């Protein structure tokens, strides 16, 4: 099927952070966006007016990952210090202070069918907590080195981890037993996304791979950017993939064959980021990007 031209328009530029921004998450029920980075604080933005709402909470170290837990009032905040803070966004209160044994927390994900929160960081050990009492249920070693990213499949049957050496590890989400492991990238894995029977991975080697979601067999390989691929996101249909990079660009791809459809950057005439784009989120018809240039940009994407 021939894909029609894509129209991308900058809707808003959100300013207020004083340092690079690494993490973002949308509230699924309300028009709210949460962002964090080197500011040592989490900011809440009102997307109905595209304006600053409040500093939700102050934290003791840089924010590396954020996750708004669905069907709850909770926001999970992963920190450089090794803590995962659970904040009630409705009453602006700290609910739980979780911790990994050592090192930073780079990624936090949620397994809704089990009401479990999973985090991993520098030590390569995964930690699983329940989201009722936030008690630690499991901990298991994925690899004896840093793991920067976790992805959970849409059916929540499997999850994957990407490590510092470029390895991708596939696990069962039911009992966390390993299913497959392949050496994919030549440098650290920095982003991953399950999409339509495939697992996409981006790395510091500036490559993006489309892997079979059950075997990790390489189905397709491209060099989408000049530098690190820091973020991957898909539209609601799964037909389109967006990637974000240290090279200051974000791009839209055809998910089935990784054909480039749109390049959004200053060089292409867009009022885009001037420094590294560190993360990306695609919700409904909007893409959200965060950057070392201390701004959040909101893009409307008409497919």
PLY file of the C-alpha trace (Angstrom):
ply
format ascii 1.0
element vertex 303
property float x
property float y
property float z
element edge 302
property int vertex1
property int vertex2
end_header
0.00 0.00 0.00
1.36 3.40 -1.00
1.72 5.75 1.96
0.53 9.29 1.43
2.73 12.31 2.26
3.06 13.16 5.95
2.44 16.67 7.24
4.41 17.71 10.35
3.74 21.06 12.05
5.31 22.53 15.18
2.45 23.23 17.61
4.35 24.50 20.64
7.76 24.91 22.21
7.71 24.47 25.98
10.41 26.32 27.88
11.31 26.36 31.55
13.91 23.68 32.14
17.36 25.06 32.93
19.28 21.94 31.91
19.11 19.08 29.37
15.90 17.01 29.37
16.11 13.22 29.20
12.68 11.83 30.06
9.01 12.42 29.28
5.66 10.70 29.73
2.03 11.58 28.97
-0.91 11.26 31.32
-3.29 8.83 29.55
-6.42 10.34 31.09
-5.60 14.04 31.23
-3.94 16.60 28.99
-0.73 16.57 30.99
2.91 15.96 30.12
5.71 15.22 32.60
9.37 15.89 31.86
12.65 15.58 33.73
16.40 15.72 33.28
19.37 17.43 34.89
17.16 19.96 36.71
16.63 17.62 39.68
12.91 18.16 39.42
9.90 16.81 37.51
7.83 19.38 35.62
4.12 19.05 34.80
2.86 20.77 31.63
-0.73 21.57 30.67
-1.23 20.39 27.08
-4.61 22.09 26.75
-2.82 25.45 26.89
0.74 24.31 26.15
1.98 25.99 29.30
3.92 25.29 32.48
1.66 24.01 35.27
3.95 23.25 38.20
7.08 21.54 39.46
5.51 18.28 40.55
8.39 17.24 42.80
11.99 18.02 43.60
14.48 15.16 43.43
18.02 14.67 44.64
19.66 13.71 41.34
19.10 13.72 37.59
15.91 12.15 36.20
16.69 9.46 33.61
13.26 7.93 33.08
9.59 8.72 33.74
6.49 6.54 33.54
2.90 7.57 34.20
1.35 4.33 35.45
-2.04 3.78 33.74
-5.26 3.56 35.75
-3.57 4.96 38.85
-2.57 8.34 40.30
1.11 7.36 40.22
4.16 8.59 38.37
7.36 6.53 38.53
10.57 8.59 38.51
13.88 6.79 37.85
16.96 8.62 39.13
20.70 8.66 38.67
20.97 7.91 42.39
19.42 4.46 41.92
16.04 5.38 43.35
12.61 4.94 41.81
10.20 7.41 43.35
6.47 6.79 43.19
4.61 10.10 43.27
0.85 10.59 43.55
0.23 13.30 40.95
-3.25 14.08 42.25
-2.22 15.05 45.78
1.45 15.79 44.93
2.76 13.31 47.50
5.59 10.79 47.62
4.00 7.33 47.96
7.05 5.06 47.86
10.81 5.30 47.59
12.17 2.21 45.84
15.85 1.49 45.27
18.12 -0.71 43.20
21.27 -2.06 44.80
23.71 0.23 43.01
24.04 2.57 40.06
21.53 4.67 38.14
18.06 3.64 36.99
17.86 4.11 33.23
14.51 2.50 32.39
11.19 1.73 34.09
8.27 -0.14 32.51
4.86 -1.40 33.62
3.25 -4.80 33.06
-0.44 -3.96 33.39
-1.76 -7.53 33.32
0.30 -8.33 36.44
0.24 -4.91 38.09
4.03 -4.98 38.19
6.66 -2.29 37.80
10.07 -3.29 36.45
13.26 -1.23 36.56
16.85 -1.79 35.53
20.05 0.18 35.50
23.82 0.18 35.64
24.28 -3.11 37.49
22.31 -5.13 34.90
19.87 -6.46 37.52
16.11 -6.18 36.97
13.85 -5.35 39.92
10.12 -6.09 39.94
7.68 -4.51 42.40
3.93 -4.90 42.76
1.94 -1.69 42.31
-0.37 -2.25 45.25
2.04 -2.07 48.20
5.21 -1.53 46.14
6.87 -4.58 47.64
9.85 -6.12 45.87
8.71 -9.36 44.21
11.72 -10.45 42.15
15.23 -9.46 41.21
17.24 -11.19 38.50
20.51 -10.60 36.69
20.07 -9.92 32.97
23.76 -9.29 32.31
26.77 -8.19 34.36
26.94 -4.73 32.80
24.78 -1.66 32.27
21.33 -2.06 30.74
19.86 1.22 29.46
16.49 0.23 28.08
13.52 -2.08 28.65
10.65 -2.63 26.22
7.40 -4.54 26.89
5.45 -6.19 24.07
1.88 -5.00 23.51
0.47 -8.40 24.51
2.70 -8.30 27.61
3.93 -11.84 27.02
7.54 -10.83 26.50
9.93 -8.03 27.37
13.38 -7.12 26.16
16.50 -5.53 27.57
19.29 -3.76 25.69
22.78 -3.78 27.20
25.93 -1.69 27.05
27.75 -4.14 24.77
24.99 -4.08 22.13
23.24 -7.25 23.23
19.46 -7.69 23.12
17.86 -10.05 25.65
14.32 -11.43 25.32
12.48 -12.63 28.44
9.11 -14.08 29.31
6.99 -11.55 31.19
5.11 -14.26 33.07
8.00 -15.71 35.08
11.00 -13.73 33.72
12.84 -16.70 32.25
15.22 -15.92 29.34
14.00 -16.80 25.85
16.69 -15.51 23.51
19.82 -13.38 23.40
21.62 -11.96 20.38
24.54 -9.60 19.90
22.93 -6.96 17.65
24.74 -3.62 17.96
28.47 -2.90 18.08
27.88 -0.29 20.80
25.29 0.21 23.60
21.60 -0.31 22.88
19.89 3.02 23.62
16.28 2.52 22.49
13.85 -0.33 21.82
10.25 -0.71 20.68
7.95 -3.68 20.05
5.77 -3.05 17.00
3.64 -5.36 14.86
5.48 -8.62 15.47
8.90 -7.00 15.43
11.32 -5.56 17.94
13.10 -2.40 16.82
16.38 -1.44 18.45
18.49 1.69 18.13
22.04 2.11 19.34
25.01 4.34 19.92
26.42 2.87 16.71
23.77 4.99 14.88
22.06 1.85 13.60
18.47 0.66 13.80
17.52 -2.99 13.52
14.18 -4.63 12.91
14.28 -7.98 14.74
11.81 -10.84 14.81
10.00 -10.38 18.12
10.26 -14.07 19.09
13.67 -15.13 17.80
15.59 -11.81 17.57
16.56 -12.77 14.03
17.63 -9.64 12.10
15.02 -8.82 9.48
16.29 -5.40 8.46
19.17 -3.05 9.28
19.63 0.64 8.47
21.72 3.61 9.56
18.92 6.11 10.35
21.03 8.86 11.90
24.57 10.20 12.09
24.84 9.56 15.83
23.12 7.70 18.70
19.45 6.71 18.27
18.07 7.84 21.64
14.37 7.22 21.13
11.86 5.13 19.16
8.08 5.54 19.07
5.17 4.32 16.94
1.87 5.85 15.91
-1.36 4.21 17.12
-1.68 2.07 13.99
1.88 0.77 14.14
2.42 1.59 10.47
4.83 4.42 11.23
7.93 4.64 13.41
9.61 7.80 14.71
13.25 7.91 15.75
15.17 10.62 17.61
18.90 11.15 17.69
21.88 12.93 19.10
22.33 14.35 15.57
19.51 16.88 16.36
17.00 15.28 14.01
13.91 13.15 14.37
12.55 11.10 11.51
9.46 9.13 10.50
9.79 5.71 8.86
7.55 3.17 7.22
7.44 0.43 9.87
7.30 -2.49 7.44
10.45 -1.75 5.43
12.11 1.12 7.39
11.80 3.45 4.41
12.40 7.10 5.32
9.25 9.22 4.99
10.09 12.46 6.83
13.18 14.19 8.20
12.44 16.91 10.78
15.41 19.15 11.52
16.65 22.72 11.33
18.50 21.80 8.13
15.16 20.84 6.55
13.58 24.19 7.44
11.81 23.21 10.66
12.01 25.22 13.88
13.42 22.16 15.56
15.98 21.38 18.25
19.46 22.88 18.16
21.11 20.12 20.21
20.74 16.38 20.82
17.18 15.02 20.90
17.19 12.70 23.88
13.74 11.14 23.78
10.53 10.98 21.79
6.88 10.11 22.46
4.05 9.60 19.97
0.52 9.89 21.37
-2.55 10.22 19.12
-1.66 12.79 16.43
1.16 14.47 18.38
4.86 13.75 18.72
6.75 15.14 21.72
10.53 15.59 21.65
12.95 16.63 24.42
16.48 17.87 24.03
19.79 19.02 25.43
18.65 22.50 24.31
16.34 22.52 27.40
13.10 22.64 25.39
10.16 20.34 24.71
8.65 20.56 21.25
5.13 19.43 20.43
4.51 18.40 16.81
1.23 17.66 15.08
1.59 14.76 12.65
-1.09 14.31 9.97
-0.73 10.90 8.33
0 1
1 2
2 3
3 4
4 5
5 6
6 7
7 8
8 9
9 10
10 11
11 12
12 13
13 14
14 15
15 16
16 17
17 18
18 19
19 20
20 21
21 22
22 23
23 24
24 25
25 26
26 27
27 28
28 29
29 30
30 31
31 32
32 33
33 34
34 35
35 36
36 37
37 38
38 39
39 40
40 41
41 42
42 43
43 44
44 45
45 46
46 47
47 48
48 49
49 50
50 51
51 52
52 53
53 54
54 55
55 56
56 57
57 58
58 59
59 60
60 61
61 62
62 63
63 64
64 65
65 66
66 67
67 68
68 69
69 70
70 71
71 72
72 73
73 74
74 75
75 76
76 77
77 78
78 79
79 80
80 81
81 82
82 83
83 84
84 85
85 86
86 87
87 88
88 89
89 90
90 91
91 92
92 93
93 94
94 95
95 96
96 97
97 98
98 99
99 100
100 101
101 102
102 103
103 104
104 105
105 106
106 107
107 108
108 109
109 110
110 111
111 112
112 113
113 114
114 115
115 116
116 117
117 118
118 119
119 120
120 121
121 122
122 123
123 124
124 125
125 126
126 127
127 128
128 129
129 130
130 131
131 132
132 133
133 134
134 135
135 136
136 137
137 138
138 139
139 140
140 141
141 142
142 143
143 144
144 145
145 146
146 147
147 148
148 149
149 150
150 151
151 152
152 153
153 154
154 155
155 156
156 157
157 158
158 159
159 160
160 161
161 162
162 163
163 164
164 165
165 166
166 167
167 168
168 169
169 170
170 171
171 172
172 173
173 174
174 175
175 176
176 177
177 178
178 179
179 180
180 181
181 182
182 183
183 184
184 185
185 186
186 187
187 188
188 189
189 190
190 191
191 192
192 193
193 194
194 195
195 196
196 197
197 198
198 199
199 200
200 201
201 202
202 203
203 204
204 205
205 206
206 207
207 208
208 209
209 210
210 211
211 212
212 213
213 214
214 215
215 216
216 217
217 218
218 219
219 220
220 221
221 222
222 223
223 224
224 225
225 226
226 227
227 228
228 229
229 230
230 231
231 232
232 233
233 234
234 235
235 236
236 237
237 238
238 239
239 240
240 241
241 242
242 243
243 244
244 245
245 246
246 247
247 248
248 249
249 250
250 251
251 252
252 253
253 254
254 255
255 256
256 257
257 258
258 259
259 260
260 261
261 262
262 263
263 264
264 265
265 266
266 267
267 268
268 269
269 270
270 271
271 272
272 273
273 274
274 275
275 276
276 277
277 278
278 279
279 280
280 281
281 282
282 283
283 284
284 285
285 286
286 287
287 288
288 289
289 290
290 291
291 292
292 293
293 294
294 295
295 296
296 297
297 298
298 299
299 300
300 301
301 302
